[in-house]
Each structure stands twice: as structure tokens, then as C-alpha cells.
Amino acid sequence: MFRTVRRKFPTIAAGLSAAILASQALAAGKTITAVMHSDLRIIDPGFTTAYITRDHGYMVYDTLLATDSNFKIQPQMADWKVSDDKLTYTFTLRDGLKWHDGAPVTAEDCVASLKRWAKVDAMGQKLMDFTENLEAADAKTITLKLKEPYGLVLESLGKPSSLVPFMMPKRLAETPPNQQIKEQVGSGPFKFVAAEFQPGVKAVYEKNRDYVPRKEAPSWTSGAKIVKVDRVEWITMADAQTAVNALQSGDINFMEILHFDLLPVLAANKDLRVETLNKHGFQTFGRMNFLHPPFDNLKIRRAALMAMNQKSVLDALVGNPKYYKICGAVFLCGTPLETDVGSESLVKGNGMAEAKKLLAESGYDGTPVVIMAPTDVVTLRAQPIVAAQLLREAGFKVDMQAADWQTVVARRANQKPPKEGGWNMFFTNFTSADVLNPVVNVLISGRGRNGGWFGWPEDAKIEAMRDAFARSSSPDEQKKIAADIQREAYDQVIYIPLGQYRTVSAWRKSLSGVLDGPATPIFWNIERSE
């Protein structure tokens, strides 16, 4: 029934702009020119979970702690010690930390940064639920005192993906989290070149020559962040064939996400390296808006859930089963918390008859389901198309509204009804690090409008179970709680997991030192030989 969704690429690529070629010529051998998975428009890493903004954050900002390739938390900007009663964590900033404007990094800056982050991040919110006090003891010392022992303090501050607890100057961190910061001043390994920023076209970063890296070897987001080029440029090329031609000709050096149809061509090119950088992959999913009809009605949400099936989505998105996995586990397959509870119809694709029955019983009045459909990101095009087909088959009216991804990123924060610029449904992907357990997985937060993620479900039962999971130190008990959370998430249709997949990147062999990890690509450690 479903055709694999594929773009018809032009046989020849459009030429690169004169501006791109000129900037490359200006810094040949010292510049990495990359095509990322999306264009960059929102540059406040605390304002959105969009990964392109997270990636921008890693260029400009730094973190107190970080995660290595063994999933262990390591010091980054700070070392730490823990009191014997497990109630007081003391963090000490390392020497040599400076903001890009030359001012020293202080503990007050970091406390303000943590407080802003914790208002909007699921893991940060939970950490603050257990926190009695967070303060700067002196210029280099941060003290966090807990109400009761909490086993995820370090994991919260060292989390590798969205929302990352990036540090910024106090004057910026005091910006309300629902407003974007006005400057890009971090302490990270690159400086953002605001004068050359063209939203939707180009973002430019220069080496921060005052950055003092750690001495440990780089590992995921931890260790030495040594910049080995003068400049990195992110260039927007929405057409995949254009980007591939530019990569093959050497006009660009790096392409973050390849269209799966194009893998054989690039793999055969002796000048390119083709590799999966995020070995643990992504979960793709659908999210409904709980605030407005029709999905404020539980029975209608259940009808929509029953209409979905993972294989149709993954065949359209990826095509090659080598790169995808049908999996109904909210906290991913292949993890200690894996369970199939509640996922049968998604995994087996046998729910359409029940979907039609539920919709008929629900009192659905034909209200159109407004689906936001990104057109410019390879990994986000297929899901809305397949979902719209399935929903229509179940009896829904669907209004699929095409837009670029950054427009979707901005619009999904709108809580107004669809007729006033809001929405009913959208689809995106989270890296594995963002969904591994009930505390980090913002999708199963039940906080509603009070700090919940887009869609804003309110579920006190889930929040109580997330607290219980956070308090537990028993793997067996945590596994049982996670299964109960998954059961509730499916019962209330908090979101719709649509399976797992891996992406593939490519870069010219003139680049070396490309690092892997759950928050890739990262551009420190990369050398360019030509």
C-alpha cells in the first residue's frame, strides 16, 4: 500500500553560491565546510531541543561535566566531591576558564545557567525537585544541597544531549527561558561569528584561541576539546543531491546525514569516508497536542495510535532494514529497560480495524488534524506523509501543512489552537541518549503546561512514577517502574514511538580525527590536510 518516500533528485546540482566559494578560498586548508542536517535559525541552546541548536551550543559553550564513550561522567569545566551523606555536591571550576568577551567564568555564572536550564529540561526539573539549595560558595565553588539522596545528580549535569546544561554568563542566563538570549557569549572551543550569520544560509565559527582544553583524550563530549582548524562554516543545502555533488567535488568537506538512496554512490568514492557516528541511533516518533481538539479526547488519541504502524514509517524513512529496527520500547530496544508492553499494534501493524472502531465511538466531528510536515530535512520528510495516509484510512480528516524544519521548531511552541497558528501533530527524532530512562526522556513528562515538552500532556500518575524511578537504587525495581510508565504512556497516548534507526555521515579523507558519539557531529579534534 505504501510506497517508499523518495525525492526525485535533479541529475545535475545547482552551483554553489559565490559567497561560499569565496569564503573557502579565503581560508583554504584552515576551514571545514559542512552541510548539517538542518539550517540554523534558533541559536539559544536553552530555548529549543532541536539538535541543530544543540550542535551550535557545543561549538560556543561548555559544560561543567560531560559523558564519555563508556557512559561515565567526567569532569569538564569542574571537578566535584560528594559528602558522606550524599546530600551535598561541591563543584570546583578549573583554572583558565574565560568567556569569549574576556571575563572570567565564575560560580555565579554557572549557578544562573543551571537554574535557567533546570526550568525547562526534564532531567533538570527532576533534579530541582530533589534540591534544597544551589548557590555559589565563592568565585570558583558551586554547592548543590539535596533534600534527600538522589542518584542522578552527575548524570543530569553531564547529559550529552538536549537540553544540554551549557554554561553562559550570568547576564545571559538570567534571560527567562521562554525568551531567547540576545548574545552568543560562551566559554567553548569556538566563537560564533555573528557578523557572518545568515539564518537559513550560513553559520560561521572561529577557533577560540583563549580556550584551555583539558588534558584527557577526547571521548564523546568529554576530554580535550582541541580545535585544529581556524574556522568552521555550516552551509545550508536543502537539496541532497546538490550537497552530495559538492562533497564529491571537494567544495564541501563534511555532510552530516546522507540520503539512504545515495549511500552506494558515496561508498564507492575513494576520496570519501562513509560512517555512522551515532552508533546507538535515534528513535523516531509522533507527538500530539493535548490542548486542543481533536487530540484532547483520549479515545481519539487511541484511535490515532491504533492506526499507526512502524514498518510503514521505517520503510518510507529508511528503506534498508540494515539501518532500522522495529521496536515498541519507549526506552529503546537493547537497553536494560526494554519492554514491549502496550506496543503490539505499532509493532505488528494490526490496529487499523480497532482504530476505525474507536474513532466511530469517539464522537469525532471531522475536525481536521493539522500535521506540521518539514520539507528540508531528510530524516523528517517521510513520517508526516505516511501518518497522514494512515490517519485518513482510519477516518480522520488531515490538513498536512508543509514548512521548513526551523519553522516547525518555532511553531511547535505555540499553544494556541491550529486556526491561530497552533498545531495538532508533528514528528521528529531523538537520539538514544535522550530517551534511555524515565528521567531523561522528556517525552513521557506529565507536567503539562507547567514545564512539559511540546504537546503538553498532564499526567500526575507518570510524574509520581518518575519520582519513584529517580529514588530507586534497585535495577529490578527501576525496570518494573519503567514498564509501568510505558504502560501508562501507551494507555494515555503520551506519544507514539515509531521505531529506531541509524544515520550515515560522509566526509572527505582530507579530514581526520572525526569523533563519534550521541551528540555528533562535533568539530574539535578534526584536522584538515588540504
N, C-alpha and C positions, 0 to 999 in steps of 0.2 A: 504493500500500500504506500509506503513512504520511500521516496527517492532520497538518496544521499544528497544533502545540500552542498553544492559546489559552485564556486564562482566561475564564470566564463572569462578567463583571463585574456587580455589582448596579446597578440603574437609578438608585438614589439613594445618595449617600455617607453613611457614618456621620458623625455630628457630631464636630467636633474637641473634644478634651478641654478642660475649663475651665482647666487649668493652662497649656495652650498659649496660649489666648486671653488669659488674664490676663497672661502674660509679654510678649505682643506689645503689649498696651495700655500696659504699664509703660514701654516704650521705643519707642513709635511713632515712625517716621521715623529711628531710630538703629539699628534691629535688622534684620538679614537672617535670615529664617526659611527654612530649606532642608530639602528631603527628599532625602537621599542615596541611593545605590544599595543600601545595606545599613545595618542598625543597627550601632552601635559598641559593642563589649564589650572587646576586647583593645586597650589603649591604650599598649603598649610598641612603638614602631615598629621596634625591633630584634628583636622576638620572632616576627613573622609577616610574610609577604609580602602579606597581604590588603590590598587597595587602600584600604579604609576606614580602616585603621590608618595606612597611608602618608599619606592625606589629613589625618588627625589630626596626624601628625608635622609636616606643612608648616605647620599652624596654630601649633604650640607651639615648634618647634625651627627651627634654621637650619643651613646647610651652609657648609663652607669655600669651595667652588667651586660653580658652577651651569652649566646648559646653556641657551643662548639659542635663538631660533627658527631660527637658521641652523646648529644643531647644533654651535656653537662653545662652548668652555669659557670662562667668565668668572669674575672674582673675585667672591666673595660676602662671607664673613667674613674672607677673607685674600687677599692678593696673593702672587705667587710669582716665583722666579727659578730657573733651571736651570744647573748647572755646564757648562763646555765639554765635559767628557767624558760628559755625560748621566747621570751616576751620582748626583748629589746635587741634591735638590729642597728649596728653602728657602721656607717659607711664613711670612708675617708677618701677624699679626692686625691688623685695622684698629682705629682708636680708637672708643670709645663702646660697646663690647660688654659687656653685663651680663646675668647670669642673672636670671630672674624674682624670685629672692629677694634681689636687690640686689648680690650678689657679682660681682666682675669675671670675665669669661671669661679663662682662662689657657691657655697652650700645653699644660700638663699635662692639663687637662680634655680638650682636643682629641685628644691622643695616646691617652688612655684610651678615648675614644669611637671613634676609628679602629680600635683594637685589638679592641674588642668587636664592632664591625661586621664586621671582616675575618674573624672566626672563622666567620661564618655566611653571608655573601654570596659568591656565586660569583666576582664580579669582585674583591672584597676578598681572597678566598682566593688567587686567582691573583696579585694584587699582592704579597701577603706571600711567596709562593713566590720572588719575584724581589727581595725586600727583605732587606738585611743588617741595617739598624738604623732604628728610628723613635723619636725622642726629642724632648723639649722642651729647646732650647738655652738659652732664658731665658723669661720670663713671656709674651712675645709671639711667640716664634720656634719653629717646628716644623721639624725636619730629618729628611728621609727619604733614606737612603742605600741604593742598589741594589747587588746583586751583579753585575749586568750591565745594559746599557741595556734599557729596557722602554718601549715606545711608548704605553702606555695608562694611565700614572700619572694624568694630569689627568682623563681620561675616567672613570676609576674614582672619583675623589673628587668629580667633578661630575655623576655619573649622576643622572638625574631621577626614576627610579622604583625600585621595590622591589628589594632593600633599599636605601633611601637612607642615605648616611652622615651622619646627623644628629648634631650636637654636643650633649652634655649634660655636667653637672658630673661631675667625676671620681668622686665618691662614688656616683653612679648608674651611671656607665659601668663601674665595677668589678663590677657585678652579673653573674654568669655568664649567658651568652646563652640558656641553657635555663631561666632564671628571669626573671620579669617584674620590671621596676623598680618601686619602691614609691611614687615621687613623680613628678609631671609638672612638672619644672622645666627649661624651655628658655631660649633667648635670642631666640625668634622673635617675629613681629609680633603674636601673640595670646597671652593667658594662658588656660589651662584652668581652668574654674570647677569644682573638684572637688565642692564642696558641692551643686551642682545636677546632677551627673552621675547619670543613671538608666540603667544599661546596658539596651539594647534599647528605650529610650523617648526619651531626650533627652540631648544633649551640648551644653554651653554654653561659649562662648569670649568673652572681653572684650579690647578693644584694649589692647595693651601700650604705655602712654604713655611708657615709657622707651626704646622701640625707636628706634634711629637708622638710618634706611634709607640705602641707597646713593644716589648722585646720578644714576646712569644710568636711562634709561627702563626700565620692566619689560618683560621678554621671556621667555616661558615661566617657568622657575623662577629666572631671573637678574634683576638690576637692582633698582630701588627697590620695596620691599615697604611701600607706604604704606597704612595702614588708614584708611578714610574713614567707618567706622561705629563705633558704640560696642560692638556686641555681635553675635555670630552664634550662632544656635541651629540645631542639627541635630535634626529631629523625625522619628521613625520612623513611617511609614505603610506597612505591608506591602501594603495593597490599592491597586493602581494607580489605580483609578477614584476612590477617596477622595482621593488626592493630587492628581489632575487637577482634581477639583471644587474643592479647596482653593486650587489655583493660580488657577483661573479666577475665584474669588470674591475673591481677594486675601488669604485667610487665611495663605497662604504666598507667598514671593516667588520661590523657585527650586526646580526639580525636576531632579535630575541626569540621570536616564535615563527616557525615555518609552517606553511600550509602543508598538511599531510600529503596532498597530491604531488607536491613538488620535491619530496624527500629523495626519490630515486635520482633526479637530475643533480641535486646538490651533492649527494653522497658520492657520485661518480667524478666530481671535480677534485683533482689532486691538489688544488690550491686552498681547499676549504676543509675545516673540521666541523663535523656534524655530531651533536651530542645532546643528551638530556642532562641539564644541570640540576634540576629539582627531581632527584631520584624517587622521592616519595609522592610526587604528583599533586593533583588537585581533585577536589570534589566539586562537581557542578550541581546547581540546584535552582529551584524556583522559589520565589517569595511572594506572598500575597499581602495586600494591605488590609489590616483588620479594622480599620477605622470607618470604612465606607462600604455601601452595597456594591457588589453582591457578597463579598467575602467577609462581611461582618456576621454572616449567617453560617454557623458551624456545619449544617447539613450541606450547604452549597460548597463549602471548602472541601468537605469529604467527597462530594461528587467530583470535584476537580482533581483531587488526589487519585481517585479510582480510575479516572480517565487517562492518567499518565502512565507511561511505561519507559523504563530506562533504555532498553535496547534500541528503540526507535530514535531516541535522542542521541545516544552514543554513536550509532551508525551514521547519523547525519553529521554529527560534530567531528568525529574522528575517522570513522570508516574502517580502519585497520584494527582488529581486536588485539594485536600486539601491543597497542598503546592505550587500551581501555579495559575497565573491569566493571561488570555489572555488580553492584553492591548496595544493599539497603541499609547498611550500618551507618547510623548518624555519626559515630565517632570512628569511621573508616574500617575497612576490612584489613586484616593483617595486624591489628593492634590488640592490646590486652582487653579493650572494652568492646570488641566486635560482637554484635548480636544481630540476628535477623528479625527480631520481634517487630511486628507491625508492618513489615515491608513487602509482604507476599505479592500484592498486586503490582507494585512497582517492578519487582524483580522478575516476576513471571509474565507480566503484561496481560493479566486475565481479568481486569477490573472494569472493562467498558460497559458490560451489561448492568453491573451494580451502579456504575456512575449514572447511567440513564435513569435507573430506578430512583436513586437518591435525588437527582435533580427534579424529577417529576413530583416527588413527595415534598420538596423543599419550599414550594411556593415561589420559585424563581420567576420573576416577572419580565425577563428578557433584557434586564439592564446589561448593556454592553460591558464586557471585560476589556478594559484598556490595558494592553500589554505594551510596555516600552521595549523597542526592538533595536539594539545597536547595529549599525551597518558597517562600522570601520574596524572592528576587532575580530580577527579570525576565530578566536575561541568563544565568541558570544553571538555569532550570527545564527547558528542553527537552532538553538534551543527555543527561541520565541516562535519560529516558523513551525516546528514540529508540535509544540504545545498548542498553538492556535488551531492546527488541524485536529488534534485530539479533542480539544475542548468543543470545537464545532460539531464533531461527530457525536459527542455526548449530549448536545443540545444547547450549548452556550452560544450567545452572540458575542463575537470578538471584534474589537477595534484595535488592530495592531498598528502602532504609531512608530514609524522609523525615525531614528535620530542617531547622531554620533554618540559614542560612549560617554564622552565628557558631559554632554547634555543630559544623558541619563543619570550620571553620577550626581549632577546638581539637582535634577528634578525629583529623584527618589527621596530627597529630604523634605519635599513639600507634603505637608499633612492635609492640605485642602482636598476637596472632592475632585474627581477627574475633570469635571466640567470647568473647574477653576485652576487647572494646571497640575492637578494631582494624578494619581495612577491607581491601578488595581493589581498589577503583577509585573515582575521583571525577573530576569535570570542573570546569574553571574557565577563566578567560581572562587573558591577559597583554597589556598594552599593547605597541605596536610597539617602544617603546624598550627593553623588557625581553627581546627575542628577536632583535635585529638581527645579532648576531655570536656566535661560539662562546664568547667570554669572558663577555659579559654574560648570555647565555642559560643560566640555572640549570637548565633542564630537561634539557640534554644533559651536565650534570656527571656524571662517573662515579665520584664519591668515596664512594658507598655510605653506610654509617652514619657515616663519618668526615667529616661536614660536608656531605653530599649533601642535596638537597631531598627533600621527602616522596615516598615510593616507594622511595628509597634504592638505585637501580641502581649496581652497581660495575663499571666498565669501564676498565681501565688503558689500553687502546688509545685510547679517546676522550680520556683525560686527556693522553696523550702528544701527540696531535694538537692539543689545545687549547694546550699549551705551544708547539708549533711555530707555530701561528697567532699567538700572542702575540709570539713572537720575530721573525716575518717583517715586513719593511717593503715587500714587493712585493705590490701588489694582485692580480696574476695568481697568485702563489703562494698568497696568502690565499684566493682564490676556489677554487683546487684543493683546498686543505686543508679548506675548509668543505664542499665537495662530498663529500669522503671521510668527514668527520664525519657528514654527513647519511646517507650510505650505511650507515655503521655503526649510526647511531641507528635507522634503519628495520629493519636486519637483526636487531638485538637488541631491537627494540620498546621503546626507551628511553621514548618517549611517542608519543601519536597526535595529530598536528596535524589539526584538523577544519575549517580554513578561516579566513578573515578577515572581519571585519565592522566597521561603524561604528555608534556610538550617537548619539542625539539628545537634547539638553537643551532646557529651556524656562525662561524667567524673565519676570517682569513688566517692562514697558518703563520702570517707575519705577526699575529698576536700570540703571546704565550702567557702562562700564569693565570688563566681564567679559572675562577673559583666556583665550586658548586655550592648548593645549599638550598634551604627553603625560601629564601628571600632574594633569589637571583633575578637578574644579573647584578653583580657588584663590580665596580670598576677599579678598586685599588688592587694592587699586586699584578696588574696586567702590563706587560711590556710590548712595545711595537718596534719591530726590527727594520721596517722600511719607511 
